Amino acid sequence: MSLVAECPGFLEVYSDGSVKRFAPEIAPPSANSSDSCRSKDVIIDPSKPVTARLFVPRSHSRSHKLPVLVYFHGGGFCIGSTTWLGYHQFLSDFSVASQSIVLSVDYRLAPEHRLPTAYEDCYSSLEWLHDQAGSEPWLQQADLSRVFLSGDSAGGNITHHVAVKAIQNNTRDDLKIKGIIPIHPYFGSEKRTEKENAEEEGEEVRSNDMFWRLSIPEDSNRDYYGCNFEKTEMCESEWSKFPAIQVHVAAKDFLKERGEMYAEFMKKKGAREVEMVEAKEERHVFHVLSPQSEATLLLQAHMTHFFDTH
């Protein structure tokens, strides 16, 4: 048995198909703590299994419904969890700052579960949200007419594809996706960007290629629709139904070009509203690495404003 793929400190994949993952610091749910936001873990689909962490601010007006953010974590489709401390802190703080309910989804990971599994698992969280809104006590004040999708890196990719799936499936009228917020989205293609060509032998490109190799179907390349957003198949009338988009990029992020290309592509396809926000002097997923930094607070402010105006 030999090591065939590795992300040091996070992932080891062996020739017999076995996978070892090493998580950073984990945060337990805080339903019974005195924090300003309470959280608990819920089961989306016990047969797979797919779980999620639910965040609700402790102090909010009981006379108003709260918007809902459905969040998908990053990690190249191969690592990551809503239980990681960085995600827990960021989403807990955002729930309070935006006065929203957050459902953060733990989807099944590649290479054991290659794409499109992550898309299917994350879409099922919308069905769970709809079905549980009437019975789950923590969702009693959820406003399903104001649902937003967001995620970082691979989660930003998932955000796009779940929105597509919702449009094509004609998701129930009483659950409305008002907007999507891809943060540093992880996309690719067989044709490399200028930066990827310039750094083709570098660690970031090799790591990028490895995660795509582990996550897309084994008979596919980087022009697989899940990797290359230009391969998304929707008719003109479906593109016109796409919700408002706020794309976040970071100035020092290796994937910045992909985020910019995605925003331009969506404008050309006729998406009703596309906004791009750049974090100066910041790197990939800075909000998870430094969830209480000034840049993260600014990111939360942009997201909150997006909520308030949609």
C-alpha positions in Angstrom: 0.0 0.0 0.0 1.5 3.3 -1.1 0.6 7.0 -0.7 -0.9 8.2 -4.0 -2.1 11.7 -3.0 -1.5 14.0 -0.1 -2.5 17.4 1.3 0.0 17.6 4.3 -1.7 17.9 7.6 -5.2 17.3 6.1 -5.5 14.3 3.7 -3.7 11.1 2.7 -5.0 8.8 0.0 -3.5 5.3 -0.5 -3.3 2.9 -3.4 -5.8 0.5 -1.9 -8.4 3.3 -1.9 -8.3 4.0 1.8 -8.3 7.7 3.0 -7.0 9.3 6.1 -8.2 12.8 7.1 -6.7 14.9 9.8 -9.0 17.7 11.1 -7.8 21.0 12.7 -9.4 22.1 15.9 -13.1 21.0 16.2 -15.8 23.1 17.8 -18.7 21.4 19.5 -22.3 22.7 19.1 -23.2 25.4 21.6 -26.9 24.9 22.2 -26.5 25.1 26.0 -23.8 27.7 26.2 -24.2 31.4 27.0 -22.9 32.5 23.6 -24.8 35.1 21.6 -25.6 32.4 19.0 -26.8 28.9 19.8 -26.0 25.9 17.5 -26.8 22.2 17.2 -26.2 19.4 14.8 -29.0 18.0 12.8 -29.4 15.0 10.4 -30.3 15.9 6.8 -30.3 12.3 5.5 -29.5 9.4 7.8 -29.1 6.9 4.9 -26.0 8.6 3.4 -25.3 10.1 6.0 -25.6 13.9 5.5 -25.6 16.2 8.5 -25.6 19.9 9.2 -25.0 22.4 11.9 -27.8 24.9 12.6 -27.1 28.4 14.0 -29.7 30.7 15.5 -29.0 34.1 17.2 -30.2 34.1 20.8 -31.4 37.7 20.8 -33.8 38.6 18.0 -37.2 40.1 17.5 -39.9 37.5 18.0 -42.2 39.5 15.7 -40.0 39.1 12.6 -39.1 36.2 10.5 -35.4 35.6 9.9 -33.7 35.1 6.5 -31.9 31.7 6.1 -28.4 31.2 4.9 -27.5 27.7 3.6 -23.7 27.4 3.7 -21.4 24.9 2.1 -17.8 24.5 3.4 -14.7 24.4 1.2 -11.9 21.9 1.0 -11.5 20.9 -2.6 -14.5 18.5 -2.2 -12.1 16.2 -0.3 -11.7 17.7 3.2 -13.5 20.2 5.5 -16.4 20.2 7.9 -18.9 22.6 9.4 -17.5 21.4 12.8 -14.0 22.9 12.1 -13.5 25.8 14.5 -12.9 28.4 11.8 -16.3 27.6 10.1 -18.1 27.4 13.4 -16.8 30.8 14.6 -17.4 32.6 11.3 -21.0 31.3 10.9 -21.9 31.8 14.5 -20.7 35.4 14.3 -22.5 35.9 11.0 -25.7 34.6 12.3 -25.7 37.2 15.0 -24.4 40.1 12.8 -27.0 39.4 10.0 -29.8 38.3 12.3 -30.2 35.2 10.2 -30.6 31.4 10.7 -27.6 29.5 9.2 -27.7 25.9 8.0 -24.1 24.7 7.4 -24.0 21.4 5.5 -21.6 18.5 5.9 -21.8 16.7 2.5 -20.0 13.5 1.6 -16.5 13.9 0.5 -14.3 12.7 -2.4 -12.5 10.6 -3.4 -14.9 8.1 -1.8 -17.9 10.1 -3.1 -17.0 11.9 -6.3 -19.0 14.6 -7.9 -21.9 15.1 -8.4 -22.5 13.6 -4.9 -21.7 16.9 -3.2 -24.3 18.7 -5.3 -26.9 16.1 -4.6 -26.2 16.1 -0.8 -26.3 19.9 -0.6 -29.5 20.2 -2.7 -31.1 17.7 -0.3 -30.5 20.2 2.5 -33.0 22.6 0.8 -35.6 19.8 0.8 -34.8 19.1 4.5 -35.2 22.8 5.2 -38.6 23.0 3.5 -39.9 19.8 5.1 -38.7 20.6 8.7 -39.7 24.3 8.8 -43.0 23.4 10.3 -41.8 21.0 13.0 -38.2 21.9 13.9 -38.4 24.4 16.8 -35.2 26.2 15.8 -36.8 26.9 12.4 -40.0 28.4 13.7 -39.0 31.9 12.7 -37.3 30.9 9.4 -38.4 33.0 6.5 -38.4 30.5 3.6 -39.2 33.3 1.2 -35.7 34.7 1.8 -33.2 31.9 1.5 -29.6 32.6 0.5 -26.9 30.1 -0.6 -23.2 30.7 0.2 -20.0 28.8 0.5 -16.2 29.2 0.1 -13.8 27.5 -2.4 -15.4 24.2 -3.3 -18.5 25.4 -1.4 -18.6 28.4 -3.7 -18.7 26.0 -6.6 -21.5 24.0 -4.9 -23.4 27.2 -4.4 -23.6 27.7 -8.1 -24.6 24.1 -8.9 -27.3 23.9 -6.2 -28.8 27.1 -7.5 -28.9 25.5 -11.0 -30.4 22.4 -9.7 -33.1 24.4 -7.8 -34.0 26.2 -11.0 -34.2 23.1 -13.1 -36.1 21.2 -10.5 -38.5 24.1 -10.1 -38.1 24.1 -6.4 -41.2 24.7 -4.4 -42.7 28.2 -4.6 -42.7 28.6 -0.8 -38.9 28.3 -0.6 -37.4 31.1 -2.6 -33.6 31.5 -3.2 -33.2 35.2 -3.2 -29.4 35.3 -3.8 -26.2 33.3 -3.9 -22.8 34.4 -2.4 -19.8 32.4 -3.7 -16.7 33.2 -1.7 -13.4 32.5 -3.5 -15.1 29.9 -5.7 -13.2 26.9 -6.8 -13.6 26.3 -10.5 -11.3 25.1 -13.3 -11.0 24.0 -16.9 -8.5 22.2 -19.2 -7.5 25.6 -20.4 -5.4 27.2 -17.7 -5.6 30.8 -16.6 -2.7 33.2 -17.1 -1.7 32.8 -13.5 -2.0 29.0 -13.6 0.2 28.9 -16.7 2.8 31.1 -15.0 3.0 28.9 -12.0 2.3 25.5 -13.6 5.1 23.8 -11.7 4.2 25.5 -8.4 2.7 23.9 -5.3 -0.7 25.7 -5.7 -1.2 24.4 -9.3 -0.2 20.8 -8.3 -2.5 20.9 -5.3 -5.3 22.3 -7.4 -4.9 19.6 -10.0 -4.7 16.9 -7.3 -8.0 17.9 -5.7 -9.7 18.0 -9.1 -8.3 14.6 -10.0 -9.7 13.2 -6.7 -13.1 14.8 -6.9 -14.4 14.6 -10.6 -15.6 11.3 -12.1 -12.7 9.1 -13.0 -13.5 9.2 -16.7 -13.6 13.0 -16.8 -11.2 15.9 -17.1 -11.3 19.5 -15.9 -13.9 20.4 -18.5 -16.4 18.3 -16.5 -19.4 20.5 -15.9 -18.8 20.5 -12.1 -15.3 22.0 -12.7 -15.9 24.2 -15.7 -18.9 26.5 -15.1 -19.0 27.2 -18.9 -20.3 23.7 -19.4 -23.4 24.4 -17.3 -26.4 23.4 -19.4 -29.5 25.7 -19.0 -31.8 27.2 -21.5 -32.2 31.0 -21.9 -35.4 31.1 -19.8 -33.7 29.2 -17.0 -30.7 31.5 -16.9 -33.1 34.5 -16.6 -34.4 32.9 -13.4 -31.0 32.9 -11.7 -31.0 34.7 -8.4 -28.9 37.8 -7.6 -25.2 37.0 -7.2 -22.5 38.5 -4.9 -19.1 37.0 -5.8 -16.2 37.5 -3.4 -12.6 37.3 -4.5 -9.3 37.9 -2.6 -6.5 39.9 -4.1 -3.8 37.4 -3.2 -5.8 34.3 -3.9 -4.5 31.9 -6.6 -8.2 31.4 -7.6 -9.0 35.1 -8.0 -9.1 34.9 -11.8 -11.6 32.0 -11.7 -13.9 34.1 -9.5 -13.7 37.1 -11.9 -14.3 34.8 -14.9 -17.4 33.4 -13.2 -18.8 36.8 -12.5 -18.3 37.8 -16.2 -19.8 34.6 -17.4 -22.9 35.0 -15.3 -23.4 38.6 -16.6 -23.2 37.4 -20.2 -25.7 34.6 -19.4 -28.2 37.3 -18.4 -28.2 36.8 -14.6 -30.4 39.6 -13.2 -27.8 41.0 -10.8 -24.0 40.2 -10.5 -21.8 42.1 -8.0 -18.2 41.3 -7.4 -16.4 42.3 -4.1 -12.6 42.1 -3.7 -10.8 41.8 -0.4 -7.6 43.8 -0.7 -4.4 42.2 0.6 -6.2 38.9 1.6 -5.6 35.3 0.7 -7.9 32.3 0.0 -10.6 31.6 2.6 -9.1 34.2 5.0 -12.4 34.3 6.8 -12.0 30.7 8.0 -8.4 31.1 8.9 -9.0 34.4 10.7 -12.7 34.5 11.6 -12.5 37.6 13.7 -10.2 39.8 11.6 -11.2 43.2 10.2 -11.3 41.7 6.7 -13.7 39.0 7.9 -15.9 41.6 9.6 -16.0 43.6 6.3 -17.0 40.4 4.5 -19.8 39.8 6.9 -20.9 43.4 6.4 -21.1 43.0 2.6 -23.0 39.7 3.0 -25.4 41.3 5.5 -26.1 44.3 3.2 -26.8 41.8 0.4 -29.4 40.1 2.7 -30.9 43.5 3.6 -31.4 44.6 0.0 -32.9 41.3 -1.4 
